[in-house]
Amino acid sequence: MFSFFKKFKKPADAPLDAPQEESVEAAEDEEISDAELERQALAAEAQPEEAQPAVREEPAPAEPVAPAPVAPAAVAAPAAPHAGASKEYWQGGTQSRWSRGPETDQASEEVVPPPEPDPVAKRSWMTRLRHGLSKTSSNLTGIFVSAKIDEDLYEELETALLMSDAGVDATEFLLESLREKVRAERLTEASQVKAALRELLVDLLRPLEKSMMLGRAQPLVIMIAGVNGVGKTTSIGKLAKHLQHFNQSVLLAAGDTFRAAAREQLTVWGERNNVTVIAQESGDAAAVIYDAVGAARARKIDVMMADTAGRLPTQLHLMDELRKVRRVIAKAMPDAPHEVLLVIDANTGQNALAQVKAFDDALGLTGLVVTKLDGTAKGGILAAIARQRPVPVYFIGVGEKVEDLQPFSAEEFADALLG
């Protein structure tokens, strides 16, 4: 709070009995009578010249000072989420939102403005994605160069889509939809047909886009599954880093007790991210994960991710072990696991679709992480998954670095395939 002071003179016509100002400043400004001035002048002449007091000049009245503008109050940061609040983990890391939980009666949700996207990082990511899908992209885009809209064009498109691992079902669906769109909109140019195919591909892949909801439980228990060699443990380390960007505390459980050095590999990722890893030298995978859930609850950890041993879906006795792990997690925390993710290798083509079906039947998948799109992957497998088993794709990977694992976007993927 600011205080502003001003100096005032007493009016000339003020009554003699008016109360006098006691301050020094008011006394200095008081008017003096003519008789008093004459008496002071005679007294000054009688004194030696050097003793005469210097004449004090009255300072000019200061201009009134305008109050300094008061800066607006800083916008208060959103309050910590109330009990039961849920945080939406928006794909791409562009938005986070706190909203009411089921057991709270607060009236409204608080929206945190998304951070400004880094255009350089975005271009770098799209470059890597286009490079990873360049084989399929060149096959598809080459068809539309100086092409006529005839049956030959559709046959070439059919061949290219099948070679991209899209599968028969998705290929037939896209071609039939494209024919209808060309007729309905009377498209005559190859570029128009290409744009129409991109639009249909985006519509097909859109159901695979889904946000991962954080904060609906503490800890949020995520079970990670997949066959050997798909990059499961590496993906867990990268996911931990992504979660930390949203101020989520993370704990990892080394539940892969079969593969040599799996525990050590996860421990290295834990050290990189400064994340605790619960592990045992030997023992049952379910017991390790059970202990990890208990530790996460005791420490009030936000997210607990459990690594599991890689196994083929045809190995029924090993798939039974995964079901056991899921049941044990539910005993440690009744509503867990809250997410069951399957990591698949995009290079395996239609075999990846078979894995999705088998693991979904056994565990009830809630999301996918698609890795190794930077190799010889053809990309069309996502279209096949969207048609036959549309499990949400949370992340796709195009390399070994942490930033090479990014949220899935249907439009970005379609642009990379048909750019």
N, C-alpha and C positions, 0 to 999 in steps of 0.2 A: 504494500500500500504506500502510495506516494503522498507527501504533504507539501503544499505550495504556500509560501509566505509572501505578503505584499506590504509595502510601507505607505501609510496615508498621512497627509497634512491636515491639521485642524482648520476648518473653514474660518475666513476672516470675520464673519458676522456671528461667530459662536458666542453665546453668553459667557460673561466673566466667571460666573459661578459654575461653569461646566466642569465636570470632573477631568482632571489632568491625567494624561498618560504617564505612567511611571517608568516606562522603558527609556533607555538612553537614546534610542533612535528618535522617539517622539519628542524628547526634550530638545534635541538639536534642531528640530524643524519648527519649534515654536516661534511665532512672530514677536518682535521687540518694538516697544513704543519709541516715538521720535525723541522724547525727553531723555530716555535712557541712552539712545544713540549719541546725543550731544554730550551727555555726561561722560561717556566712555571716550569720546574724541578728545575732550579737554584733559582727561587723565593721561591719555597716551602722549600728548604734547609735552606734559611735565616730565616724562621719563626720558632717560638717555635713548639715543636713536637705536643703539644695538639691543636695548631691552624691549623695544616695541615688538609686540607679538606679531607674528606673520598673519596676514589676512587669510582666513580659511575660505576657500572657494567651495560654495555648495555644489556637490556633485549633481550632474544632470540626472533627473529621474530615470531610472532604468526602464527600458521597454518591458512591458509585461511578458513574462516567459510562458509560452504555450506548454501545456502539459506534454511530457514525452509520451509517444505512443506506447501503449502496453502490448507486448507481444502476446499473441493468442496462446492459450494454454496448450501444452503438448498433448497430443492425442494419447490417451492412456492405452497401454497395451491390453489386449483382451485378458480378462481374468482367467485363472486356471480353470480347466473344465470341472464342472460340478460332478458329484458322484453319479455314476450311471451314464455320463456323457459318452458319446461315441465320436470318434474322429474318422473322417473319410480320407483315405489315402488316395487322392486323385491321381490317375495315371499320368506319367510324365513329370511328376513332382511339381506341377504348376499350381495346385490349389490344395489347401487343407481346410477343413471345416469342422468346427465343433457343433454338434447338434444334440438335441434332447435325448436322453436315454429313456428306456421304457418305464423306469421307476421314478422319474422326476416329473414335476408339474410346472417347471419353469416355462415362461410364456414364449420365448423366442430363442432362436439360435444365433450364435455369434459367428460372423464370417470373417476370416482372416484374409486380407487381400493376397492374391498369389504373387510370388516374386517375379520380377521381370525376367523373361527367358534370355539366356545367353545366346545371341545369334551365331556367334562363332562356334560354340559347342554344338548347336543345332545343325549347322551346316556340316560339321565334322561327322556327326552321327549319321546324317542322311548320306554322306559320301561313303561311309563304311557299309551302310546297309545296301546302297545301290551296287557297290562293288561285290558284296557277298551274293547278291541275286542277279549279277550281271549275265550269267549264262542263260537263265530263263528269260530275262528281260530282252536280251538280243534276239532270242528265238521268236518272242511274241511281237516285239516292235518291228522287226524286219518284215513281218507279213504285211504290214499296212503301208509299206513304201510303194507308191505308184500302183496300188492295188485297185481292182474293180470290185464292186459289191456283187459278187456272184457266188455260186456254189463252191467254186474252188477256194475262195477266201474262207468259207466256213470249214472246209475240210482241212485246210492248213492250220486253222485255229484249233481244231479238234486234236490234231496231232501234237501241236505245241503244248496244249494244256495237259494232255496225257503224259507227255514227256516231263512235264514239270511236277509230276506226282500229285496232280489234282484228283486223280481217280476218275472212274467212269461216271459215278453218280454226279459229282460236282461239275464235270465237263459237260455232260448232257444238260444239266440244269442251266449252266451259263449260256450254252449255245442256243437252247430253246428260248430263253429269255431275251437273248440278243436278237434273234430273228424277229420276235414279236415287237421289240422296241424299234428296230429298223423299219418295219412295216408301218407301225403306228405313227412314228415321227417322220416318216418319209425321208430317211437319211440317204444321201447320195454320194457323200465324200468318205474316203477311207479314214480321214482324221476324225470325222464325226462318229464312225463306227468304233474307232479306238476309244474315244471319249465315252461312248455308251458302254463299252465293255468295262472300262475303269469304274464307272458308276455302279454297274451290276456287281462287280467284284467287291467294292466297298460295302454295298448293301449285304452281300453274303457274309463278309467278315465282321460286320459291325456287332453282331451278337457276342463275338468273342471278346470285345472290349468290356472290361468291368473293373470297378475300383475295389481295392482291398480295404476293408473296414477295420480300422484300428481302434483300440480303446474299449471295445464292447465287453472285454473281460480282462482281468489282471491275474495272471499273465494271459495273453493271447497265445495259445499253443498252436504251433504250425508243425505238421508232420510232413517230411519231405521223403518221397519215394522215387524209384527209377532203377533201371537196369544198370549193370556195371559199364563204366566208360562214357556215360552221357554228360559228365561234368556236374554231377550232383553236389559233391562237397564244395567245389569251387563256386557254384551258384549260391550255396548257403552263405559263404563268406561275402559275396557281393551283395546279397540281399540284406545282410546285417548292416553293411555300410549304408545302403539306401534307407533303412529304417532309422538309423542314427541321424540322418538328415532331417527327420521329423521328430527329433528329440525323444526317440524311443530307446529305453534301456533294453539291452538284448542279452540273452543267455543261450548258449548252445549246448546241445547234448550229443555226445559222440556215440550214437547208437549203432554205428556200423562196426560190429565186433568181429566181422568175418574177413574183410579185406585187409591185407597187410598194409600198414602205414596209414590207414584211413584216420585213425585217431590222431596221429601226428600231423597229418595234413590239416585237419580241422583245427588243431591247436595252433598251428602257424597262422591261420586266418584269424583266430581269436586274438593272438598277439598283435597282428596288424591293426585290428579294429579296437583293441583294448577291451575285449569282450571275454567274460568268463566262460570256460568250457568245462562241462561236467563229463568226466571220463573215468573208466576203470581199466586196469591192466588186462583183466579178462573177466568174463561173466556174461550174463544174459543181457541181450540188448534191451528187452523190456524193463529189466531192473534198473539199468542205467537211466533210461528215460523217465521212469517212475521217480527216481531220486532227483532228477533235474526239475521235474514239475514241482516237487516239494520245495526244492531250493529256490525256484523262481517265485513261488508263493510267499515264502518266508522273507525274501529280500525285496518283495514288491516290484519285481521286474515287469516291464511292459510286455515284452515279446519273448517267448521261448521257442526256439526252433530245434527240432529233433532230426538228426541225420539217421537214416536207416540203411541196412545192408542192401546192396544192389542184387537184384535177382530177376530172372526171366519169368514172364507170366506163365510159361509152360511148366515151370517147376512148382507143382501144386503144393508140395509139402513146405516149400519156402514161402509161398504166398500165404499159407496158413500161419506162418510165423509173423508175417506183417499184420494179419488180422488180430493175432494175439497182442502185438504191440499196441494196436488201436484200442483194444479192450482194456489193457492195463492203464493207458493214458486216461481213459474214461473213469477208471477206479480212483486214480489220483486226483482228478478234477471232473466232476460229473458231466459238464457240458463240453468237455474237450475230447478230441482236438477240434479247434474252431476252423482250421484250414488244413486241407489235405492236398498237397501240391505234388504233381508228377513232373519230373524233369525228363524231357525227350530230346533226342539228337535229331535235328532236321535232316541230316544226311541219310538217315535210315529209311526215308520214303514211306511207303505204305506200311512198313513194319511199325512205324511210330503210331499209326492209327490203330493197329492191333494192340499195341501196348496201352494206349488210352482206354480202349474198350475193356481190356482185361483188368487193369488196375481200378478203373471206375466201378466195374462190377464187384470187385473185391473190397474196396475201401470207401467208395463214394467220393470221388474227386471233387474238389471245389475250384481248382485252378491248375494251369500248366505253366511251365517255364520251358521255352523252346531255345535250345542252344545250338551253337556251331553253324549259324547261318552265313558265316564268313568262309566256309570251306567249299565243298562241291554241292551244297544244298541247293535244291531247285525251288523251294518256297511254296509250291502248290499244295503241299501237305496240309497247310492251314485251311485251304478251301475244302479239302476232303474232311477234315475234322469238323468244320463248320456245318457241313451237310449231314454227317452221320453221327457225330457225338460232340455237340457244341459245348464243350467244357471251356470256360473262360481262359484266355491266354493273358496272364498277368505280365510276363516279361519275355523278351526275346534277346538273344545274345549274339554278338558278331565278333567276339574276340576274347582275349584273356584278361584285359584290364577291367577295373571296377566300372569305369564309365561305359564299357562295351555291353553292359547289360542294362537295357532300357525298357520302360513300359511299352506295351504293344498298342499301336495305333493303326486302325484299318486304313485310313487315308494315306498315312506314310508308307505302309506296306504296299498298297496298290500303286502308289506313285513310283516306288522302287521297282516294281515288276513291269509297269507299263510306261515308265518315264521316258 
